[in-house]
Amino acid sequence: MYSETDLHLSIKNLAEEDRPREKLLLKGRQALSDAELIALLIGSGTKKMSAITVAQLLLNSVNNNLHVLAGLTIKELKKIQGIGDAKAVTITAALELGRRRKQLEPNEKVKITCSKDIYKLLSMHLLDLNHEELWVILLNRGNQVLGTEKVSMGGMTGTVADPKIIFKKALEKNACSIILSHNHPSGNVKPSQADISLTKKVKSAGQFMELPILDHLIFGNDTYFSFADEGIL
């Protein structure tokens, strides 16, 4: 709860690292409180109140319950001192985006259970290319796909893969495991010595970082080779 003194506190008077915008840039979005995130949405307060104070008044009105906040109408939001049409619309739009994202999550999270799932997921990226590309699939603890990323692109006979880039992408997504995939434009899915060497190198680094490599798929024209299926991972 904010005191009377807080009502007259301007964000400009806060230490730079405590201002919502600067705090997010320095420490990341997770470091911000609900009030600070809402303050960023509304942008400014009033002559007597900072944006954070207005945001806290809004949260107090719903007992800090974001679910209740998401159900407020524009008219109800405007009952809070410092919130007019523009701020109410911005808050409503942000909460609606969050609601829509949550609705999509169950359908968008693909679970990898076998090599066929990998082939199906990346076919649109790796089939019918006249050059090699290396992609990674990033998975959570339940083997659900957090994202797919192209790591490198090469020529007809190979591509250079840097394990540091692979693990950088995995850490950015907070992945728990990784799957490698690349294509052979020739259609021959037999792994080359370079393919085997890369797989071993990434697997070794993954064990050290507790990011296991679950498989490495090589795509041909209409078939694939799975290191895991062949028991050579």
SULMO-V53250 format. One line per field, one symbol per residue. ss: DSSP state (h for helix, s for strand, l for the rest). phi: phi as a letter, one per 40 degrees, with the letter a starting at -180 (. if undefined). psi: psi as a letter, one per 20 degrees, with the letter a starting at -180 (. if undefined). A space follows every 50 residues. Layout:
# SULMO-V53250
ss = ???
phi = ???
psi = ???
This chain:
# SULMO-V53250
ss = lllhhhhlllhhhllhhhlhhhhhhhhlhhhllhhhhhhhhhllllllll hhhhhhhhhhhllllhhhhhlllhhhhlllllllhhhhhhhhhhhhhhhh hhhhhhhhllslllhhhhhhhhhhhhllllllsssssssllllsssssss ssslllllllllhhhhhhhhhhllllssssssslllllllllhhhhhhhh hhhhhhhhhllssssssssllllssslllllll
phi = .ccccccbccdccccdcbcdccccccbgcccccdccccdcccgabbcbbc cccccccccccbfgccccdccccdccccccdgbbdccccccccccccccc ccccdcccccbcbaccccdccbdccbcgcbacbbbbbbbcccgcccibbc cabbbcbiacbbdccdcccccccfcbabbcaabbdcgccccccccccccc cccccccccfbcccabbbcbcaaabbccccgbc
psi = pqrhhhhjpqhhiqqgiipgghgghgirhhiqrgghghhhghgqcahiqr hgggghgghhijkkohggghiqrgghhiippioagghggggggghhgggh ghhhghhhoppoirhhhggghjghhiqkqjrqqpqqppqahjkqphrppp grpbbhjrqppohhgghghghhjlqirqpqprqohhiojpprhhgggggg ghgghhhhjlnqohropppbgkarpphghikj.
